Amino acid sequence: TGGGGSWGLSGGGGELKSQFRTREGSYRLLAPPGPEPRNRGGPAAPAPGGPSPPGPAAPAALPPVRLSMVRLLPPGTDGADSAESCEPAERSRLCCNLGRELYFYSGCGPGRGAKRSLDLNKPIDKRIYKGTQPTCHDFNQFTAATDSISLLVGFSAGQVQYLDLIKKDASKLFNEERLIDKTKVTFLKWIPETESLFLASHASGHLYLYNVEHPCGSASPQYSLLKQGEGFTVYACKSKSARNPLVKWAVGEGALNEFAFSPDGRYLACVSQDGCLRVFHFDSMLLQGMMKSYFGGLLCVCWSPDGRYIVTGGEDDLVTVWSFTEGRVIARGHGHKSWVNAVAFDPYTSSVEEEEPPELSGSDEEPPEPAHFGRVRTSSTLSRLSKHSTKSSPSVTYRFGSAGQDTHFCLWDLTEDVLYPHHPLSRARTLTNTFSTGIPSSVSGGSILAGEPGGSGGGSILPRSLSRSNSLPHPAVTGATKSHVADSAVPFSIGKFATLTLQERRDKNAEKEHKRYHSLGNISKSNDRINGAPRSKLDTVKVLGTALCPRINEVPLLEPLVCKKIAHERLTVLLFLEDCIITACQEGLICTWARPGKAVSPGGGC
């Protein structure tokens, strides 16, 4: 194919695509800087005076390759424009794991007119670990600055490392003696907008809350039962002094593969090897809703930018769209021929259409001259939603992507005819007003229970950002939004689990909210059995055909807008940035796909 050239795009396994087309134009794979990228058949030559780039290894024997990105701000600044004062190469850092090694790169970061692809031949740093392998990592975007870059790294033996890329002496190791959990760390995330709190999930199915300021004990932690419900149990660490872990969740059966915070930071979606998506109200540690995969485990999860929908991927080769507000599966997507390893929403693609678009075949050919469909490109979901009140009543479209073990990358459009099959126009006209009241605080049995603690009153509660996750990529938060978050955030208190919260929202509605959760999460008495507390196992045969797991013919089946083979090894990473899409495969190759109109030269990039 044309556009991206033929470098590294042919060989065993078939031809790889270097561009694809959607209604907004052509996405092009960008050639790396320099004369030639590293060879797929052997390691690249080391960069003079720097650490060597990642070389090939046996992909099947390694943990999945993951990417973490962070955008840097000068010390003492928090404005979106302050990063403009940085040199382009200093605006962001990227971390990639491959085998026993961690590689660090500098780059332009998302948006801001960044025009360069990542040079894999020139990592700025590399760490090699002995006896264990990095499995996951996460930067703290909330504290990131040019003088401090906090990073968490999880390992195959169960340890978690905290380090600062700038302050080299700030390294700490948690679960060093494997007294907390002996299984591999499957996923890590900083608690949104906190400096020291993070969650770590393990292959044991356990999820732990840590504070980087607290030590781990010299003996195995002892726990007291806090809560127990449908498929989950919550424990508190019994200790006279502050120590890690603060809290332990036992979720589902088998490994807890991934989790994600909702855009407002109040809800936590977890996907497990038992095939269940479970959504918790994080403050109260209570279950809000569930969904069961059609077959096998769920491997990945992502929230829509407005927090209304959750997309999962897993071992059934499907992507599943679950409505958080309605508590039900609204669609499945079939395009992959193997497990789906990564899913992500694209918050930068416009969802406003006034006319029917042309054929959306995902063609590789050159697109025709741009037609005027009334499609408006905007940089945030909130600004798009404000357009829904226009007299032309534009439709609503969510764009998301998926990456699979079949080496294929798919793009999907979730359109209004799927979201609101009965009354699309009337629902679209009321969508803006619905968002202004925030996400319903409880969902049970498919019903919508409006209202949320602190959500009533004259002021509307909009999502404080398109995502409260502490790691990129996400659109910037406005100054007004940031000040609101700063005013409402409070330190986490291990002493009072009744106030386990990021925003201290306990008020007169708390008791009412507790009763709403009770149907899904039953609270245990303090004298309940602590060890071996049951985590109920769903009977797959019994749930098939129910609201938890509709049959294939009971919900709409989506077809991909684009489905292209873009790698020779299984894909493991998918990130949507303002100017580009980033993918990575198990071979360690990181690809940058420029959005339409963003590729300025053959050597340009994102």
N, C-alpha and C positions, 0 to 999 in steps of 0.2 A: 504494500500500500504506500501511497505517497504521504507527504507532509512530514512525518517523523523520520524519514530515511529508513535504511535497512540495517543499521547497526544493531547487532545482538538480537535481531528479531526473527531469525530463521534458524532452523536446525531441527533436532529431534522433537517430536511431539506436535509438529504442524506450525504453520505460520502464525505469528502473533500480530495482533492489530496495533497500529500506531496512531489511529484516530477513529473517532466515532461521531455521529451527528445526531443532534436532538433538535427540537423546534427552535431553540435559541441559537443554534449554530454548531460549529465543529469544535470538538475537544481534541487537542493534539498532544501526543507524547513528545516531550522535549528532550533533545540530545543533551547529555551531560556536558559540563564545561571541559575544555581541554581537547586534545587531538583524538582520544579514544577512551571509552569507558573500560573498566576492568573486564577481562575475558571471562565468559561463563565457564570455560574449560579449565581455568587455573587462576591462581591468585594474581592480583595486580602487583606491579612493582611498588615497593614502599615509596611514599612521598619523601623527598629529601628533607632531612631534619625533622621529621614528624613520625607519628605512629603509623604502622602499616594499616592498610584498609582491610575490611573483612574478606576472607577467602572462602572458597567453597568447602562444604563439609557434607556429611551424610545427613540430608534433611530429615529423614524419618526418625533418626535417633535423637534429634534436638528438640528442645522446647520451642513452641511457636515463636517466630520472630514478631516482636512488637515494637511500636514506635511511640515515643512520648515527645511532645513539643511544649515549649514555654516561650512566651513573649516577654522580653525584658524592658523594664522602664528605668530611667535614671533614678538614683536614690532620692527619696523624699517627694516623688511625683506620683500622681495617679491619673493624670489626664490622658485621654486617648491620643492627643497630638504630641505628647511629650516624647514618644518613641521616635518622632521624626528627627530629633536632635542626634540620635544614634547613627553611626555608620550602618549601612544596610546589613553587613555581615555580623553586626553586633546586636541586631534586634531580636534574635531568637536563638534558642539552643534546641538541639534534637538529640535524643538518645535512642539507640537501637541495640538490641541484644542479638547475638548469634553464637550459639554454642556456649562456651565458658567465658565469652568476652562481651564487654559493653563498649560501644563506640559512641563518641560524642562529636557532633558537627555544629558549626555555626551556619546560620542562614538568614535569609531576609524575613522569614516568618510570614504569617498570613496577611494578605492585603497590603495596604499602604504603598501600592505601586511596585511591589517587589517583582523583579524580573529575572531571577536566576534560578536554575535548577541546582539540586544538591550534588556536590562533587564527592562521590564515594571514595575517591582516591586520596582525599585529604581530610581525614578525621583530625579534630583538634586534640583529642585525647582518647585513650583506650585503657580499659581495666581488664585484667585477666584474673579469673577466680579458679582456685584449685579445690577439688573435692566436691564442688557443687556448681550448678548452672543458674544464671539469672533466668527467671521465667516471666517477670512482669516488672513494670516500673511506672512512676508517675511523678511529674514535677508539681510543685505548689505554685500555681499561677498567682495566688492571692499575695504571696510574699516575694515574688520574683522581682529582682532588680539587678542592676549591673554590679552591685556589690554583694549579692547573695542569691544563690540559686539552689533551693532545697529539692532534693530528689529522694524518693523511696525506691528500693529495689527488693523484690521478693525472689526467693531461691527455691530450687528443687528439693532441698532438704528441710525446708520449713522456716529458715531464718528470714528476717527482714532487716535490711540495712538502711539507715538514714545517713545521708551525706550532703555536703554543700560543695558545689563545684568551684566556688570561689574561696570559701573558708575551709581549707583542707583539713584543719584539725577538728572539725565539727562532727566527724563520723561517729555513729552509734550503731550497735547491733542488738536487735531484739530477738528473743527466742533462740539465743545463741546455743544453749545446751539442749534445745528441742524439748524443753519441759512443758511448753504450752501446747505445741502441736508438732508431730513428727512428719506430717505429710507436706507435699509441695504447696507453695503459695500459688494460687491460681489467678489472683487479681488483687490489685491495690488501688486505693483512691484516697486522696485527702478529703476530709469533710469540707464541704463547700465553705469558703470564706473563713477558714480558721488557720491559725499559724502552727498548731501543734497536734491536731487530732487527725487520725486516719483509720481507715478500715482495711483489713486484710482477710481475704477468703482463702480457704484451703481445700485440698482434695478430700479431706475428711467430711466436708459438708458444713464445717464450722466457719463462722465469721467473727472476727475479733475487733474490738475497738481499742486503739492504742493512743497514748499521749507521749510524744517524743521527749517530754520533759521528765517523765517518770521512768524509773528503772524496772527491770524484770526481776522477780524474786529468785532466790537461790534454790528453791524447791518448787515442785509442781504446784500450781495455783489451786486453791480450794474455792468452790463456787456455792452460792446459794441461789435457789430457784426464784426467779422474778415472775415470769409469765410463761404460759404454755397455751398453744392453740393448734389450729388445724395445720399440721405439718411443720411446726416450729416450736422451739423452746428457747427462752432467754434466761441467762444466768448473770449474776453479779459476782465479781471477784471478792472473796472474803479476806480482808486484810486490814490491820490497824493503821497502816501507813499507805500512802499513795503508791501504787504499783500497777504494772501492766500484766494482763489486759484489764481494762476497766469493765468491759462487758463481753459476754460470749453468746452468740446465737448458734443454735443447731437448726439448720434449715434443710428440710427435705431429706431425700435418700440419695446417697452417693455424693460426688463432688459438687461444690458450689462453683460453677464455671465462670460466672461474670456477674457484675451488678452495676447499676447506674442510678445516680440521683436525678430526680425530676428537675426541671428548669428552675423551680422556686426553692429547691433544696429540702422540701418537706417530706418527700416520699422516696423510698428506695425500692427499686425493682431488681429482683434476683432471679437468675436462671440456673437450674441445677441439672445434674445428670439424670434425675428421675423424670425429666421432661416437663417440669412445672415452672411456670413464671409465677412468682409471688411478689406482690407489691405491699410494702409495709409503710405505715405512717412512722417516720423515723423517730419523732419525739416520744411517742407513746409506746413504740415497739409493738404495735398491733397490726394484724393482717388486714389489708383493705380489699384485696381481690386476688383471684387465681386464674390461671389458664393452663391447660395441658397440651403438650405437643401432639401431633398426629402419630408420631412414632419416635422413639429414642429420646436422647437427651437434648436439651437446649444449650447452645454454646455461646450465644452472644445476644445482647439486648441494647436497645437505644430508645430514648424518649423523643417525641416530636418537639420542635422548638417551643410550641405553646403548651406542652405538657398534657395534651389531650389523648395522644395515642402512643402506644409502645409497639415497636417492631422487634421480633425475635427471629433468630435463625438457629438451625440445629441439624440433627442427624436424620431428620425426615426429608432433607433436601429442599425444604420449603422456607419461605419467609412468611411469618404470621403477623397480622396487624390486629392488635387488641385495643379496644377503646377503654381508656381509663375512666372516662365519665359515664359510660354505659355498662362497664363490667362485662364485656362480651367480645368474642372474636368477630371482626367485621369483614375480614378478607384474608385469603392466603395467596401467596405468589409462587408460581412454579416456573422456574427457568434454569435452575442448577441441576446438575446430574450427580452431585455428591454433596457432602456436608457443607453447610453454610458457616463460615468461620467468623465473618464480620458483617455487621449492619450499621448504617449511619444515615441520619437525615441530613439533607442539604438545606441549611437555613438561608442560603444566599440565592437560591433559584426562585424567581418570582412565581406566585401562585395566582396571578390575576390575568384572566383571559376574557376578552369581550367577543371574540369570534372563534369559530371552529378552526383549529390548526390544520395544516396539511398532513399528509401521511407521515406517521412517526415510525419509520421502519428501522431506525438506528443505522442508516446506511453509512458505508465507509467512503462514498464518493463525495466529491466537492459539493457543497450546498449551493442552491441557487441564490440569487440576490435576496437579501433579507426582506421578508414580507412584513407588513404592518398588521399584526394581529391584535393590537391594543395591549401587548404584553409589556408590563412595566417592571424593569429590574430595580429591586430595592435591596437594601443591605440588612434589613431586619424584619422579623415576622411582625413585630408590632406596627411598623410603618405599612406593611402590606395589609394588615387587618383594618387599618384606618380607611383603606380604600373600599372596603366592602359596603360602605354606606352610600356609595355613589349610585346615581339613578340608573346606571346601566346594569346593576346587579351582577358583577363579574363572579365567575365560579371560583371555588376554592380548590387548590391542588397542593398536595404535599409531595415533595420529591425525596426519595430515599434510595440508597444504594446497598448492594450486597456483594461480598467477595467469598468465593468458595474454594473447596479443595479440588474442584474440577478445573481450576486455573481460570475460571471465567468471572468477569465483572459484569454485574447487572445494574441497570437503573430502572426505577419503578416510579410511576405516577399514581398517587392515591387521589382520585378525583371525587367530585361532589356526587356523582351518580352512584358511587360505592358508599360514600359516607352517609348520604341522606337519600336513599333510593325512592322515598315516597314524596317528599316535599322539598326538593333541592333549593328552589328559589326562596321560599319563605324562610327556610333554615339559614340560608346564606345571609339574608337581610338582618337576621337577629344574631348573627355570629359575633359581631363586634360587641353588642351589649352583653352577650354571654361571657366573653373574655374579661370584661371590666369588673366582673364580680369574683374572678379567681376560679380556681379549680375546686369542684365540690370536695368536701372534706371526707366523705365516706361513700363508698360504693359497695353495694351488697345485692347479689341476686339480679344484677342488671338494672337496678333502679338508681336514680340520681337523687342523692340527698343534698340539697343545696345548703350553703352556709358553711362557714369555717371559723374557728376561733380567731377573733380579730378581723374577720372578713366582713363584718357588717358595719353599717355607719355610712356617713356621707361620702368619704373618700373611696374611690375605686382602687382595687388591688390588682395591679397588672403584674405579670411575671417580672421579677427584678432584673432578670437578664435572659437572654435566649438560652443560656444554660448557666447553672450555678456551679458546674464542675470546675475544679481548680486547674484543669489542664486544657490546653488548646486542642482543637480549634473552635473558637466561638466568637461571635460578633462582640464588639465592645459594649460596655455598660455605660449609660449616660451618667453625667455627674450627679443629677438629681437622684437617680436610682442608687448610686453608690452611697450617697449621704444617707438615704433611707436605710440601707443595709447596715451601715456603720452605727447608726443610732439605735437599731433594734438588736444588734448582736450582743450576746453576753458570754462570759466565760463558761465553759462546760464544768459542771459540778458533779463529781463522783459521789459526793455525800448524800445527794438527794435525787433519787431516781425518779421521783414524781415530777421533777423539773428537768428531766433529761431533754434538753432542747437547745437549739441554736439561736432561737429568737425570744425565748422567755415569754411564751404566749399563753400561759395558764390564766384563765379567766373564768367567768361564770358559766361559759359554755363547755368547760372541760368535762363536767360530769355527763352532760347530754351527749357529747362526742364519744365518751367512753362507752355509753350504752349502744351507740350505733355500731361500734366495732365488735361488740360482744357476740354477734351472730357468727363471726368468722374466727375470732380469737378469744378463747375462753381463758379467764384469769385463774391461775392455780392458787391454792392456799399455801401458806408458808410451810406447812408440814408435809407437802407433797414430796414424793420420792424424787431425790435430786439426781442420783446416778441412774442412767438407763431410762430417763424419761422418754416416753414413746413419741416418735415422730411418725404419725400415721402415714401409711403407704396407700396411694390411690390404686384402685383396681382398674387397669387400663380398659378392660372389656366393659366394665360398668359405666365408666365416664364417657366412652365413645358414643356420640350422638346426643350428649347433654350440652348445656351451656359451657361447661368447662372445656369440652373438646368436640365441637360440631363435626359431622361427617363432611367429606370433601364436597358433596353436592349440596350442602346446607348453607354454605357461605360463598360469596363471589370468589372466583379464581382469577387472579391477576396474571397478565402476561407482561414480560419485561419490555420496557421501552427500548432498552439497549441490552444486549447480551453478547459479550465479546471475550475471546480468549486473549489474555494479555500477559501470560507468564507460562513458563515451563514447569514451575513448581507450584504447589498449592498456595493460594493467596491467604494472607493472615492479617493484613492491615488495610483499612479504608478510612481516609480522613478527607473531609470537605473543608477547603479554605476559600477565602474570598476570591482569589485569583486562579486557583487551581484545585485539582484533586490529587491526593497522594495515595499510592498503593504500594504494598510491599509483599514479597513472597518469601517462602521458607528458605530460598537460596540466599536471602539477604539483599536482593536487589530492590532498591527504592525508586519508584517511577513517579514522575511529575507530569500531570496532564493539564495543560493550560486551558483555561476556559475560553470560550469564543471571544476573539478580539484581544486576548491577553498575551499571545505569543508574538513578540515584537521582532525576533530575529531567530535564525537557526540555532544560535547558541543561547538564546534567551530562555528564560524560565520563570518559575514562580518562587 
